[in-house]
Amino acid sequence: MHYYHAPNHIRLFNDEGTLLAEVKFPRIDDNTVEINRTFVDPSLRGQGIAHELLMYAYNAIKSQGLKAIPTCSYALTWFKRNTDKNDILAPNFDLEDNLASCSI
């Protein structure tokens, strides 16, 4: 398995090239990305892959000097659990308010 890092997504592939996991964070303006998808294949769930993807995304977003708005349910919960990473959240983003409408 190997990770593929791009400016707005990180993907995990097996040796045959099948997508096993990904996080997407496309730009929504010059300074902000939206973390809008976190996916892990059922065969890998429960192994910390989603957390690892979000850590890679956090580092990529921070290194680009961007802010983030998480909209996928996993990312919202991840930021709630990892408050030390909230430094990249967009200034007017209310994590608690968005978690209230989250189904995870």
C-alpha distances in whole Angstrom, upper triangle without the diagonal:
4,7,10,13,17,20,20,17,13,10,7,5,4,6,9,9,9,10,9,10,13,16,19,21,24,27,30,32,33,32,30,27,26,23,23,20,17,15,13,13,15,13,11,15,17,14,14,12,15,16,14,14,17,17,16,18,21,20,20,23,25,25,26,29,28,29,27,29,26,27,24,25,22,23,26,26,23,26,29,27,26,29,29,26,29,30,28,30,32,36,37,35,36,33,35,37,33,32,35,35,31,30,27
4,7,10,13,17,17,14,10,8,6,6,7,8,10,9,11,10,10,10,12,14,17,19,21,24,28,30,30,29,27,24,24,21,22,19,17,15,14,14,17,16,14,16,18,15,15,12,14,16,13,12,16,16,13,15,18,18,17,20,22,21,22,26,25,26,25,27,25,26,23,25,22,22,25,25,23,25,28,26,25,28,27,25,27,28,26,28,30,34,35,33,34,31,34,36,32,31,35,34,31,30,28
4,6,10,13,13,10,7,5,4,6,9,11,13,11,12,10,10,9,9,11,13,16,18,21,24,26,26,25,23,20,20,18,19,16,14,14,13,14,17,17,14,16,18,15,14,11,12,14,11,9,13,13,10,12,15,14,13,16,19,18,19,22,22,23,21,23,21,23,21,22,19,19,22,23,20,22,25,24,22,25,24,21,24,25,22,24,26,30,32,29,31,28,31,33,29,29,32,31,28,28,26
4,7,10,11,8,6,5,6,8,11,12,14,11,12,10,11,10,9,11,12,14,16,18,22,24,23,23,21,18,19,17,18,16,15,14,14,16,19,19,17,19,21,19,17,14,14,16,13,11,14,14,11,12,15,14,12,15,18,17,17,20,20,22,20,22,21,22,21,23,20,19,23,24,21,23,26,25,24,26,25,22,24,25,22,24,26,29,31,29,31,28,31,33,29,29,33,31,28,29,27
4,7,8,6,5,7,9,11,15,16,18,14,15,13,14,12,10,10,11,12,13,15,19,21,20,19,18,16,17,15,16,15,14,15,16,18,22,22,19,20,22,20,18,15,15,15,13,10,12,12,9,9,12,11,9,12,14,13,13,17,16,18,17,20,19,20,19,22,19,18,21,23,20,21,24,24,22,24,23,20,22,22,19,21,22,26,28,26,28,26,29,31,28,28,31,30,27,28,26
4,6,5,6,8,12,14,17,19,20,16,17,15,16,14,11,11,10,10,11,12,16,17,17,17,16,13,15,14,15,15,15,16,18,20,23,24,22,23,25,23,21,17,17,18,15,12,14,14,11,10,13,12,9,11,14,13,12,15,15,17,16,18,18,20,19,22,20,18,22,23,21,21,25,25,23,25,24,20,22,21,18,20,21,25,26,25,27,26,29,30,27,28,31,30,27,28,27
4,6,8,11,15,17,21,22,23,20,20,18,19,16,13,11,10,9,8,9,13,14,13,13,13,10,13,12,14,15,16,18,20,22,26,27,24,25,26,25,22,19,18,18,17,13,14,14,11,9,12,11,7,8,11,10,9,12,11,14,13,16,16,18,18,21,20,18,20,23,20,20,24,25,22,23,22,19,20,19,16,17,18,21,23,22,25,24,27,28,25,26,30,29,26,28,27
4,7,10,14,17,20,22,23,19,19,16,17,14,11,9,6,5,5,7,11,13,13,13,11,8,9,9,11,11,13,15,17,20,23,25,22,23,24,23,21,18,16,17,16,12,12,14,11,8,11,12,8,8,12,12,10,13,11,13,11,13,13,15,15,18,17,15,18,20,18,18,22,23,21,22,22,18,19,18,15,16,16,20,21,20,22,21,25,25,22,23,27,25,23,25,24
4,7,10,13,17,19,20,16,16,13,13,11,7,6,4,6,7,10,14,16,16,16,14,11,11,9,10,9,10,11,14,16,20,21,19,19,21,20,18,15,13,14,13,9,10,12,9,7,11,12,9,10,14,14,13,16,14,15,13,14,13,15,14,17,15,13,17,19,17,18,21,22,20,22,22,18,19,19,16,17,18,22,23,21,23,22,25,25,22,23,26,25,22,23,22
4,7,10,14,16,17,14,14,11,11,8,6,5,7,9,11,14,17,19,20,19,17,14,14,11,12,11,10,11,12,14,18,18,16,17,19,17,15,12,11,12,10,7,9,10,8,7,11,11,9,11,14,14,14,17,16,17,15,17,15,17,15,17,15,14,17,19,16,18,21,21,19,22,21,18,20,20,17,19,20,24,26,23,25,23,26,27,24,24,27,26,23,24,22
4,7,10,13,14,11,10,7,8,6,4,7,8,12,14,17,20,22,23,22,20,17,16,14,14,11,10,9,10,11,15,16,13,15,17,16,14,11,11,13,11,8,11,13,10,10,14,15,13,15,18,18,18,21,20,20,18,19,17,18,16,18,16,15,19,20,18,20,23,22,21,24,24,21,22,24,21,22,24,27,29,26,28,25,28,29,26,25,28,27,24,24,22
4,7,10,11,9,8,6,5,5,6,9,12,15,17,21,24,26,27,26,24,20,20,17,17,14,11,10,9,10,13,13,11,13,15,13,13,9,10,13,11,9,12,14,11,13,16,16,15,18,20,20,21,24,23,23,21,22,20,21,18,20,17,17,21,21,19,21,24,23,22,25,25,22,24,26,23,24,27,30,31,29,30,27,30,31,28,27,30,29,25,25,23
4,7,8,5,5,5,5,7,9,12,15,18,20,23,26,29,29,29,27,23,23,20,19,16,14,12,11,10,14,13,12,15,17,15,16,12,14,16,14,12,16,17,15,16,20,20,19,21,24,24,24,27,26,27,25,26,23,24,21,23,20,20,24,24,22,25,28,27,26,29,29,26,28,29,27,28,30,34,35,32,33,31,33,34,31,30,33,32,28,28,25
4,5,5,5,7,7,10,12,16,18,22,24,27,30,33,33,33,30,27,26,23,23,19,17,15,12,11,14,12,11,15,17,15,16,13,16,18,16,15,19,20,18,19,23,23,22,25,27,27,27,31,30,30,28,29,27,27,24,25,22,23,27,27,25,27,30,29,28,31,31,29,31,32,30,31,33,37,38,35,36,34,36,37,34,32,35,34,31,30,27
4,5,7,10,10,13,16,19,21,24,26,29,33,35,35,35,33,30,29,26,26,23,21,18,16,15,17,15,15,18,21,18,19,17,19,21,19,18,22,23,20,22,25,25,24,27,29,28,29,33,32,33,31,32,30,30,28,29,26,27,30,30,28,31,33,32,31,34,34,31,34,35,33,34,36,40,41,38,40,37,39,41,37,36,39,38,34,33,31
4,6,9,11,14,16,20,22,25,26,30,33,35,36,36,34,30,30,27,26,23,21,18,17,15,17,15,16,19,22,20,22,19,21,23,21,20,24,25,22,24,27,27,26,29,31,30,31,34,33,34,32,33,31,31,28,29,27,28,31,31,30,32,35,34,33,36,36,33,36,37,34,35,37,41,42,39,41,38,40,41,38,37,40,38,35,33,31
4,6,9,12,13,17,18,21,23,26,29,31,32,32,30,27,26,24,23,20,18,16,15,14,17,16,16,19,22,20,21,17,19,22,19,18,21,22,20,21,25,24,23,25,28,27,28,31,30,31,29,30,28,28,25,27,25,25,29,29,27,30,33,32,31,34,34,31,33,34,31,32,34,38,39,36,38,35,38,39,35,34,37,36,32,31,29
4,6,9,11,15,17,20,22,25,28,31,32,32,30,26,25,22,21,18,16,13,12,10,13,13,13,16,19,18,19,16,17,20,18,17,20,22,20,20,24,25,23,25,28,28,28,31,30,30,28,28,26,25,23,24,22,23,27,27,25,28,31,30,30,33,33,30,32,33,31,31,33,37,38,35,36,33,36,36,33,32,35,33,29,28,26
4,6,8,11,13,17,18,22,25,28,29,29,26,22,21,18,17,14,12,10,9,8,12,12,12,14,17,16,17,13,14,17,16,13,17,19,17,17,21,21,20,22,25,25,25,28,26,27,24,24,22,22,19,20,18,19,23,23,22,24,27,26,26,29,30,27,28,30,27,28,29,33,34,31,32,30,32,33,29,28,31,29,26,25,23
4,7,11,14,17,19,23,26,29,30,29,26,23,21,18,17,13,11,8,6,5,9,9,8,10,13,13,13,10,11,14,13,11,15,17,16,16,20,21,20,22,25,25,25,28,26,26,24,24,21,21,18,19,16,18,21,21,20,22,25,24,24,27,28,25,27,29,26,27,29,32,33,30,31,28,30,31,27,26,29,28,24,23,21
4,7,10,14,16,20,22,25,27,26,23,19,18,14,14,10,8,5,4,6,10,10,8,10,13,12,11,8,8,11,10,8,11,14,13,13,16,17,17,18,21,22,22,25,23,23,20,20,17,17,14,15,13,14,18,18,16,19,21,21,20,24,24,21,23,25,22,23,25,29,29,26,27,24,27,28,24,23,26,25,21,20,18
4,7,10,13,16,19,22,23,22,19,16,14,11,11,8,6,5,7,9,13,14,12,12,15,14,13,9,8,11,10,7,9,12,11,10,13,15,14,15,18,19,19,21,19,19,17,17,15,15,12,14,12,12,16,17,15,17,20,20,19,22,22,19,21,22,20,20,22,26,26,23,25,22,25,25,22,21,25,23,20,20,18
4,7,10,13,16,18,20,19,16,12,11,7,8,5,4,6,9,12,15,17,15,14,16,16,13,10,8,10,10,6,7,10,9,7,11,13,11,12,15,17,16,18,16,16,13,13,11,12,10,12,10,9,13,14,13,14,17,17,17,19,20,16,17,19,16,16,18,22,23,20,21,19,22,22,19,19,22,21,18,18,17
4,6,10,12,15,17,16,13,9,8,6,6,5,7,9,12,15,18,20,18,18,20,19,17,14,12,14,13,10,10,13,11,8,11,13,11,11,15,16,15,17,14,14,11,12,10,11,10,13,12,10,14,16,14,15,19,20,19,20,21,17,18,19,16,15,17,20,21,18,20,19,22,22,18,19,22,21,18,19,18
4,7,9,12,13,12,9,6,5,4,6,7,9,12,15,19,21,23,21,21,22,22,19,17,14,15,15,11,10,13,11,8,10,12,10,9,12,14,12,14,11,11,8,9,9,10,10,14,13,10,13,16,14,14,18,19,18,19,19,16,16,16,13,13,13,17,18,16,18,17,20,20,17,18,22,20,18,20,19
4,6,9,11,11,9,5,6,7,8,10,12,15,18,21,24,26,24,24,26,25,23,20,18,19,18,15,14,16,14,11,13,15,12,10,14,15,13,14,11,11,10,10,11,12,13,16,16,14,16,19,18,18,21,23,21,22,22,19,18,18,15,14,14,18,18,17,20,19,22,22,19,21,24,22,20,22,22
4,6,7,8,6,4,6,9,10,13,16,19,22,25,28,30,28,27,29,28,26,23,20,21,21,17,16,18,16,13,14,15,13,10,13,14,11,12,9,10,9,10,12,13,15,18,19,16,17,21,20,19,22,24,22,22,23,19,18,17,14,13,12,16,17,16,19,19,23,22,19,21,24,23,22,24,24
4,7,8,6,5,6,10,11,14,17,20,24,27,29,32,30,29,31,31,28,25,22,23,23,20,18,20,19,16,16,18,16,13,16,17,14,14,11,10,9,9,12,12,15,18,19,17,17,21,21,19,22,24,23,23,24,20,18,18,15,13,12,15,15,14,17,18,21,20,18,20,23,21,21,23,24
4,6,5,7,9,13,14,18,20,24,27,30,33,35,33,32,33,33,30,28,25,25,25,22,20,22,21,17,17,19,16,13,15,17,13,13,10,10,11,11,14,15,18,21,22,19,20,23,23,21,24,26,25,24,24,21,19,18,15,14,12,14,14,15,18,20,23,22,20,23,25,24,24,27,27
4,6,9,12,15,17,20,22,25,29,32,35,37,34,34,35,34,31,29,26,26,26,23,21,22,20,17,17,18,15,12,14,15,11,10,8,10,11,13,16,18,21,24,24,21,22,25,24,22,25,27,25,24,24,21,19,18,14,15,12,14,16,16,20,21,25,24,23,25,28,27,26,29,30
4,7,11,13,16,19,21,24,27,31,33,35,33,32,33,32,29,27,24,24,24,21,19,19,18,15,14,15,13,10,11,12,9,8,5,6,9,11,14,16,19,22,22,19,19,23,21,19,22,24,22,21,20,17,16,14,11,11,9,11,13,14,17,18,22,22,20,23,26,25,25,28,28
4,7,10,12,15,18,21,24,28,30,32,30,29,30,29,26,24,21,21,21,18,16,17,17,13,13,14,12,9,11,13,10,9,5,5,5,7,10,13,15,18,19,15,16,19,18,16,19,21,20,19,19,15,14,13,9,9,7,10,12,11,15,16,19,19,17,19,22,21,21,24,24
4,6,9,12,14,17,21,24,27,29,26,25,26,26,23,21,18,18,18,15,13,15,14,10,11,13,11,8,11,13,10,11,7,6,5,6,8,10,12,16,16,13,14,17,16,15,18,20,18,18,19,15,14,14,10,10,9,13,14,12,15,15,19,19,16,18,21,20,19,22,21
4,6,9,12,15,18,22,24,26,24,23,24,25,22,20,16,17,18,15,13,15,15,11,12,15,13,10,13,16,14,14,10,9,6,5,6,7,9,12,13,10,11,15,14,13,16,18,18,18,19,15,14,15,11,10,10,13,14,11,14,13,17,16,13,15,18,17,16,18,18
4,6,8,12,15,18,21,23,21,19,21,21,18,16,13,13,14,11,9,12,12,9,10,13,12,10,13,16,15,15,12,10,7,6,4,6,7,10,10,7,9,12,11,11,14,16,15,16,17,14,13,15,11,10,11,15,16,13,15,13,16,16,13,14,17,16,14,16,15
4,7,10,14,17,19,22,20,19,20,21,19,17,13,15,16,13,11,15,15,12,13,16,15,14,17,19,18,19,15,14,10,8,6,5,5,9,9,8,10,13,13,13,16,18,18,19,20,17,16,18,15,14,14,18,18,14,16,14,17,17,13,14,17,15,13,14,14
4,6,10,13,15,18,16,15,17,18,16,14,11,13,14,11,10,14,14,11,14,17,15,15,18,20,19,21,18,16,13,12,9,8,6,8,8,8,11,13,13,14,17,18,18,20,21,18,18,20,17,16,17,21,21,18,19,17,19,19,15,16,18,16,14,14,13
4,7,10,13,15,13,12,14,14,12,10,7,10,11,8,8,12,12,10,13,16,15,15,18,20,20,21,19,18,14,13,10,10,7,8,7,7,11,11,11,13,15,16,16,19,20,17,18,20,17,17,19,22,23,19,20,17,19,20,17,16,19,17,14,14,12
4,7,9,12,10,9,12,13,12,9,7,11,12,9,11,14,14,13,16,18,18,18,21,23,23,25,22,21,18,17,14,13,10,11,9,11,14,14,13,16,18,18,19,22,23,20,21,23,21,21,23,26,26,23,23,21,23,23,20,19,21,20,16,15,14
4,6,8,6,6,9,10,10,7,6,10,11,9,12,14,14,15,17,19,19,20,23,24,25,27,25,24,21,20,17,17,13,13,11,13,16,15,14,18,20,19,19,23,24,21,23,25,23,23,25,29,29,26,26,23,25,26,22,21,24,22,19,17,15
4,5,6,7,10,11,12,10,10,14,14,13,15,18,18,18,21,23,22,24,26,27,28,30,28,27,24,24,20,20,16,16,14,16,19,19,18,21,23,22,23,26,27,25,26,29,27,27,29,33,33,29,30,26,28,29,25,24,26,25,21,19,17
4,5,5,9,10,12,11,11,15,16,15,17,20,20,21,23,25,25,26,29,30,31,33,31,30,27,26,22,21,17,17,15,18,20,19,19,22,23,22,23,27,28,26,28,31,29,29,31,34,34,31,30,27,28,29,26,24,26,25,21,19,16
4,6,9,9,12,11,13,16,16,16,19,20,21,22,24,26,26,28,30,31,32,34,32,32,29,28,25,24,21,20,17,20,23,21,21,24,25,24,25,28,29,28,30,32,31,31,33,37,37,33,33,30,31,32,29,27,29,28,24,22,20
4,6,6,8,7,9,12,12,13,15,17,17,19,21,22,23,25,27,28,29,31,29,29,26,26,22,22,19,18,15,18,20,19,18,21,23,21,21,25,26,24,26,29,27,28,31,34,34,31,31,27,29,30,27,25,28,27,23,21,18
4,6,7,7,8,11,12,12,14,16,17,18,20,22,23,24,26,28,29,30,29,28,24,24,20,20,17,15,13,15,18,16,15,19,20,18,19,23,24,22,24,27,26,26,29,32,32,29,28,25,26,27,24,22,24,24,20,18,15
4,6,8,9,10,12,13,14,16,18,19,20,22,23,25,26,28,29,31,29,28,25,25,21,21,18,16,13,16,18,15,14,18,18,16,17,21,22,21,23,26,26,26,29,32,32,29,28,24,25,27,24,22,24,24,20,19,15
4,6,8,9,9,12,14,14,16,18,19,20,22,23,25,26,28,29,28,27,25,25,22,23,19,18,15,16,19,17,15,18,19,17,17,21,22,21,23,26,25,26,29,32,33,29,29,25,26,29,26,24,26,26,23,21,18
4,6,5,6,9,10,11,12,14,15,17,18,20,21,23,25,26,25,24,21,22,19,20,17,16,12,13,16,14,12,15,16,14,14,18,18,17,20,22,21,22,25,28,29,26,26,22,24,26,23,21,24,24,21,20,17
4,5,5,6,9,10,11,12,14,15,16,18,20,21,23,24,23,23,20,21,18,19,16,15,12,13,16,15,12,16,18,16,15,19,19,17,20,22,21,22,25,28,29,26,26,23,24,26,23,22,25,25,21,20,17
4,5,5,6,9,10,10,12,14,15,16,18,20,21,22,21,20,17,17,14,15,12,12,8,9,12,11,9,12,15,13,13,17,17,15,17,20,18,18,21,25,25,22,22,19,21,23,20,18,21,21,17,17,14
4,5,5,6,9,10,10,12,14,15,16,18,20,21,20,19,16,17,14,16,13,13,9,9,12,11,7,10,12,11,10,14,14,12,15,17,16,17,20,23,24,21,21,18,20,22,19,18,21,21,18,18,15
4,5,5,6,9,10,11,12,14,15,17,19,20,19,19,17,18,16,18,16,16,12,12,15,14,11,13,16,14,12,16,15,13,16,18,17,18,21,24,26,23,24,21,23,25,22,21,24,25,21,22,18
4,5,5,6,9,10,10,12,14,15,17,18,17,17,15,16,14,15,13,14,11,10,14,14,11,13,16,15,14,17,16,14,16,17,16,17,20,23,24,21,22,20,22,24,21,20,24,23,20,20,18
4,5,5,6,9,10,10,12,14,15,16,15,14,12,13,11,13,12,12,9,7,11,11,8,9,13,12,10,13,13,10,12,14,12,13,16,19,21,18,19,16,19,21,18,17,21,21,18,19,16
4,5,5,6,9,10,11,12,14,15,15,14,13,15,13,16,15,16,13,10,13,13,10,10,14,12,10,13,12,9,12,13,12,14,17,20,22,19,20,18,20,23,20,19,23,24,21,22,19
4,5,5,6,9,10,11,12,14,14,15,13,16,14,17,16,17,14,12,16,16,13,13,17,16,14,16,15,12,14,15,13,15,18,21,23,21,22,20,23,25,22,22,26,26,23,24,21
4,5,5,6,8,10,11,12,11,11,10,12,11,14,13,15,13,10,13,15,12,12,16,16,13,15,14,11,13,13,11,12,15,18,20,18,20,18,21,22,20,20,23,23,20,22,20
4,6,5,6,8,10,11,10,10,9,11,11,14,14,16,14,10,13,14,11,10,14,14,11,12,11,7,9,10,8,10,13,16,18,16,18,16,19,21,19,19,22,23,20,22,20
4,6,5,6,9,10,10,11,12,15,15,18,18,20,17,14,17,18,14,13,17,17,13,15,13,9,12,11,10,13,15,18,21,19,21,19,23,25,22,22,26,27,24,26,24
4,6,5,6,9,9,11,11,14,14,17,18,20,18,15,17,19,16,15,19,19,16,17,16,12,14,13,11,13,15,18,21,19,22,20,24,25,23,23,27,27,25,27,25
4,6,5,6,5,7,7,11,12,15,16,18,17,13,16,18,15,14,17,18,15,16,15,11,12,11,7,10,11,15,17,16,18,17,21,22,20,21,25,24,23,25,24
4,5,5,6,7,9,13,14,18,19,21,19,15,17,19,16,14,18,18,15,15,13,10,11,9,6,10,12,14,17,16,19,18,22,23,21,22,26,26,24,27,25
4,5,8,10,12,16,17,21,22,24,22,18,20,22,19,18,21,21,18,18,16,13,14,12,10,14,15,17,21,20,23,22,25,27,25,26,29,30,28,30,28
4,5,9,11,15,17,20,21,23,22,19,21,23,20,19,22,23,20,20,18,15,16,13,11,13,14,16,19,19,22,22,25,26,24,26,29,29,28,30,29
4,7,10,14,16,19,21,24,23,19,20,22,20,18,21,22,19,18,17,14,14,11,8,11,11,13,17,17,20,20,24,25,23,25,28,28,27,30,29
4,7,10,13,16,18,21,20,16,17,20,18,16,19,21,18,17,16,13,12,10,7,9,9,11,14,14,17,17,21,22,20,22,25,25,24,27,26
4,7,10,13,16,18,18,14,14,17,16,13,16,18,16,15,14,11,10,8,5,5,5,8,11,10,13,13,17,18,16,18,21,21,21,24,23
4,6,9,12,14,14,10,11,14,13,11,14,16,14,14,14,11,9,9,6,5,5,9,11,9,12,11,15,16,13,15,18,18,17,20,19
4,6,9,12,13,9,9,12,12,10,13,16,15,14,16,13,10,11,9,6,6,9,9,7,9,9,13,13,10,12,15,15,14,17,17
4,6,8,9,6,6,9,9,8,11,13,13,13,15,12,11,13,10,8,9,13,12,9,10,9,12,12,9,10,13,13,11,14,13
4,6,9,7,7,10,11,11,13,15,16,16,19,16,14,16,14,11,12,15,14,11,11,10,12,12,8,9,12,10,9,11,12
4,6,5,6,9,10,11,13,15,15,17,19,16,16,18,16,14,15,18,18,14,14,12,14,14,10,10,13,11,8,10,9
4,6,5,6,9,10,11,13,14,16,19,16,16,19,17,15,17,20,19,15,14,11,12,13,9,8,11,9,6,7,6
4,5,5,6,9,10,10,12,14,17,14,15,18,16,15,17,20,20,16,16,12,14,15,12,10,13,13,9,10,7
4,5,5,6,9,10,10,12,14,11,11,14,13,11,14,17,17,13,13,10,13,14,11,10,14,13,10,12,10
4,5,5,6,9,10,11,14,12,11,14,13,11,13,15,15,11,10,7,9,10,8,6,10,10,8,10,9
4,5,5,6,9,10,13,12,12,15,15,13,16,18,18,14,13,9,10,12,10,7,11,12,9,10,8
4,5,5,6,9,11,9,10,13,13,12,15,18,18,15,14,11,12,15,13,11,14,15,12,13,11
4,5,5,6,8,7,6,10,10,9,12,14,15,12,11,8,10,13,11,10,14,15,13,15,13
4,6,6,9,9,8,12,13,11,14,16,16,13,11,7,8,11,11,8,12,14,12,14,12
4,6,9,9,10,13,14,14,17,19,19,16,15,11,12,15,14,12,15,17,14,16,13
4,5,6,7,10,12,12,16,17,18,16,15,12,13,17,16,14,17,19,17,19,16
4,5,5,8,10,10,14,14,16,14,13,10,12,15,15,14,17,19,17,20,18
4,6,7,10,11,14,15,17,16,15,13,15,19,18,17,20,22,21,23,21
4,5,7,8,12,13,16,14,14,12,15,18,17,16,20,21,19,22,20
4,5,5,9,10,12,10,11,9,12,15,14,14,17,19,18,21,19
4,6,8,9,12,11,13,12,15,17,17,17,21,22,21,24,23
4,6,9,11,10,13,12,16,17,16,17,20,21,20,23,22
4,6,8,7,9,9,12,14,12,14,17,18,17,20,20
4,6,5,9,10,13,14,13,15,18,18,18,22,22
4,6,9,11,14,14,14,16,19,19,20,24,24
4,6,9,12,11,12,15,16,17,18,22,23
4,6,9,9,8,11,13,14,15,18,19
4,6,5,6,9,10,12,13,16,17
4,6,5,6,9,10,10,14,14
4,5,5,6,9,10,13,13
4,6,5,7,9,13,14
4,5,6,7,10,12
4,5,5,8,9
4,6,8,10
4,7,9
4,6
4
